């Protein structure tokens, strides 16, 4: 430290003394600074070497202290110690290896895989293949126990995650209207995040007057395969719904076909009431349009057309023999059917 202070002082003095605008003074200053640079480089090398020596002594002291607490393993011959790469993911090696002689003391740290044993050799931590050790039976037992321990940890985490999810979903409700507004805030003036469908599940978290703060599932796949607590927030979306659109009794979710039929009925209030009921019931009636028949019975299996100068006739065929249904249209309107 004193040497560094002296060098810095010399740099300052040199700058003051040779501040004149002459080539010779600048050249002398450069030579002087180059000499200081060499001295500093040599000092840094000496410091680095000393750090390395001290670190090696610390590792050996820690290794000797560990002998009293850890199990020593005996090798059946010279072994290769693989050093892990601290800058990469677990299980990768840096490429550095250390030869461990047969009579060396190796301290057992853990059996982390089915093939390698994690050890401490004179302060160097790395991995040695299990086939290098004499006491194979003990290592195999440790491997078996390690597998069981990992399985117990997985089960413990799963129970913990299940308990957190259960707490979120303990108060389940269902949307009972055809469309329900899922809002940012508890107000009709608030932005709508998404339109919820009849039968959608929501989970009550809080209440504000007639408004309910709820969570809804946005990732069913993740919901069934979640592995850690951090993923829980990705499963759900938070929002507010009005209590008037919520049912405490389970509401059956609409199939895409029924939902399409309901949407058509809602968006076409001018059609006859009987047609609305028929469409929703899946039945057909003379006078229906082709769109109404499609909504009630689905797409036909076959369509036969007859075109003349006066009109266009169509025969729609549903099903197979002997349970076929024939529906007849003239200019787009159903005129008769045969079943």
N, C-alpha and C positions, 0 to 999 in steps of 0.2 A: 504493500500500500504506500509506504514512504517513497519507494522507487517511482511509482506511478505519479505521485504528487510532484516529485522533483522533475520528472520528464515533462509534465504539463507546464510547470513553471518555466522550464527552459524554452518550450514552444512559445510561450507568451513573451518572454524577454527577447527571443529571436525576432519575433514579429515587430516589436517596438524598435529594436536596434537597426533592423534592415528594412525599414519602411521607405527608404529612398528610392527614387525612380532611376536605378542604374542596373544594367544587365549583370554586372559582376556581383552586386549584392544579392540579386535574385538567384543567381547560380549557386552562390555560397549557401543561401538559405535552403535551396532544394537539397543540396548535399547533406546539410545538417539534419534536415527532416528525414531524409532517407536513412541516415544512421540511427535516428531515434526509432524509425519504423522497424529496423532490424532488431534493435534491442527489445522493443515491445513484442515482436513475433517470437523471439526466443523466450521471453518471459511467459507468454501465453502457452507455448509448448510445454514449458516446465510445469506450469499450473495444471494443464490437462493431464500430464503424466502422473502428477501427484494425486489428482482426483481419482484416476484409474487405479492407482496402487491402494489408496484408502478404501475405495469401493470394494476392491477384491478382498481386503482384510475384513471389512464389515460382513461381506457375504460368507466368509469362512467362519467368522464368529457366530453368525446366525445359524449356520449349518451345524456347528458344534453344539449350540444351545438346543437345536431341534432334536438332536440324538436322544435326549432324555425323554422326549414326548412322542416321537414317531417310531414306527416299526422299521427295522433294518431288513433289507432284502438281500439274499445271496444270489449271485449270478452263476450260471453254469458255464460261462466263458466270457471272453471280451464282448462287450455290447456297444451298440451305437445309440447315443442319446440325441434325439431330434429336438431342436429348440423351436418353440412356437413363434409365429410372427405376430407381434403385438399390434401391428398396424393393420392387420386383416381380421377377417371373421374367425370365430372359434373353430379349431380343428385344422387350420392351415399352418404350415411350417415356413420358417424364414429361409430354409436351405442350409442353415448352419447346423453342423453335427459335431458331437464330441465323443471321442473313443473312451469308453469306460473299462478299465482293466478288471479281470475276473475277481481279484481280491479286494476291490474297492467297496466302500460302504455306500449303499444307495438307500435313501430314506423314502418310504412309501407315502405319497400324498393322497392319491385317489386312483380308482380304476374307473375311468370315464368312458371307455369304449370297450367293445368286445375283443379288441386286439392290442391296445396300448395301455401301459400303466404310467401314470403321472408320478414323477419322482424328483427328489432333490439330491443332486450330486455335487458336493462341495460348494453349495451356494448357487449352482446352475440348475434351474428348473426346466424340465423338459419331459419327453416321452420315450419310453423304451418298450419294444415289443414284448408281450407276455412270454414268448417262447425263449427269452434270454434268462428266465429265472428258474431256479431249482424247485421252489415250492409251488408247483403248478396248481395243486389241489386248493391251497389257500387263495390263490388268485382267482380261480374259477368260482369259488364260493363268494368272493368279493364282487365279482362280475354279476353273479346271480342276485346278490343283495342290492347291488347298485341298480339293476333293472327293476327290482321290486320297489326300491326307494323312489325311483323316477315315476313309476306307475302310481305309487301312493301320492306323490306330489301332484301329478296330473289330476287324480281323482279329487284331491283337496281343492285345487284351483277350480275344477269344474263345479264342485258343490258351492264354492264361494260365488262364482259367476251366476249359478242358478239362483242362489239366494238374492243376489242383487236384481236379477231380472224379475224374480217373483215379487220383490218389493215394488218394482215399477208397475207391474201388470196386475197387482192384487185387486184393483177396482176396475174391472172391465165393463165397458158399455158398448152399445151398437148404434150406428146411425140408422134412424127409422124413416127418414125422408128420401125421396128419389135423389136429390142433390143436397149436400150440406156444406156450408162455407167453413173452411178451416182458416182462421184469421191470425194475423200477427199479434193483435192486441184485443182485449175484451170490449169491442165496440163495433157497431155496424158501419162506422166510418173508417175502420181499419182495413188495411190491404188484405186481400184474400190470397193465401198461400197456394191452396189447391181446393178443388171441389171434391168432397168425399161422396162416395156412393152408398146407396142403401145396403146395409149389411156389413159395412166396414167396421172394424174394431178400433176403439180408442181406449186409452187408459187414463183415468182421472188422476191428476197430480195436485190440483188446488182448485179453489173456488173464489169467485168474485161476483157476488150478487147472483144474477141469473146466468152468468158466464162460467164456463168450466175450462181450466187449463188442462190440456191433455197431451199425451204423446201418442204418436201413431208409428207403426212399423213401416220403414221405407226400404229395408233390405232383408227380405225373408231368407235368402240364401245365407247371409251372414248370421242371421238369428239362429239358424240351426247348426252352424259350424264355428261359433265364436270360441276363441282360444285364450283370450286375455281380457282383463278388465278395461283396458284402454279402448277396445273395439266397441264397447257397449254404446258409447255416444254416437257411433256411426249407424247403429241399428234404427234409432228413433229420430223423429222430428217433433219439435215442440210447437204448439199453437193453441188457439182458443176456439171453442164452439159454444153456441147458445144451448142452454139446457132443453129448449123446446124440441130440438132435433135428435135428442138422445133417448135411448131406451135401455132400461136395466135388464130387460128380457132379451135373449138372443134373437136377432133378426137374421133370417136366412139371406145370404148374399145372392143377388140376382145373377142368372146366367147371362152371357152376352146376348143371346137370342131374345130372352124376355126383356132385358134392359133396352134393346133396340126397339122392341114392340111398344114398351111403355113410353119411350122417348117420342115415337111417332104419334101415339095417342095424345100425349101432352102438347105436342107442337101443331096438332091439327084438330082444334076444338070444333071445327065446323062439320066434321063427319058425323054420321048418324050414331047415336048412343049404342044401338044394337051391334053395329060394326066394331065399335071400340071394345065391347065386351067379348065379341067373337075373336078378335085379334088376340086379346090378352088370354083367352081361354084356349087358343090354338085350334079353333074351328072355323069353317068357311061358310059363306052365305052368298046366294045369287045377288049380283049387283056390286060385288066387291071389285076393286081394281086389282091389277096384277101385283102391285106393290103390297096391297093388303093381304093377298093370298100368300105371297112370299113370307110376310111377317108371321102369318098364322101357321103355315105348314112348312116353311123353308123352301130351298131351291128344289125344283122338280128334277127327277132322274132323266127325263127326256122331254123334248118339246117338238111337236109336229105342227107345221104352219101350212095354211091354205090361203092363197092370195088370189082374188079376182078383181074385176073392175069396180065392184061395189063395196067390198069390205075385206078385212084381214081376219081370218079365223085361226085360232091356235088350240092345240090339244096339249095339256100338260099331263105327264105321267109320273105318278108317285108309286114307289114300292115295286114289288115283283109278284109274279103269278104265284098263288091265286089271290093275293091280297092287294091287288093294284087299285089305285084311285085315279080316275080320269077326270080332269077339270077342263071345261071348254070356255073359250073367250071369243068374243066378237068385238073387234075394234077396241081391245084393251079392257073390256068389261066382262066379268064372269056371267055366262048365260045358263049353264047347267053343269052337273057333275055326275059321275057314275062310279059306284064303289062295289 
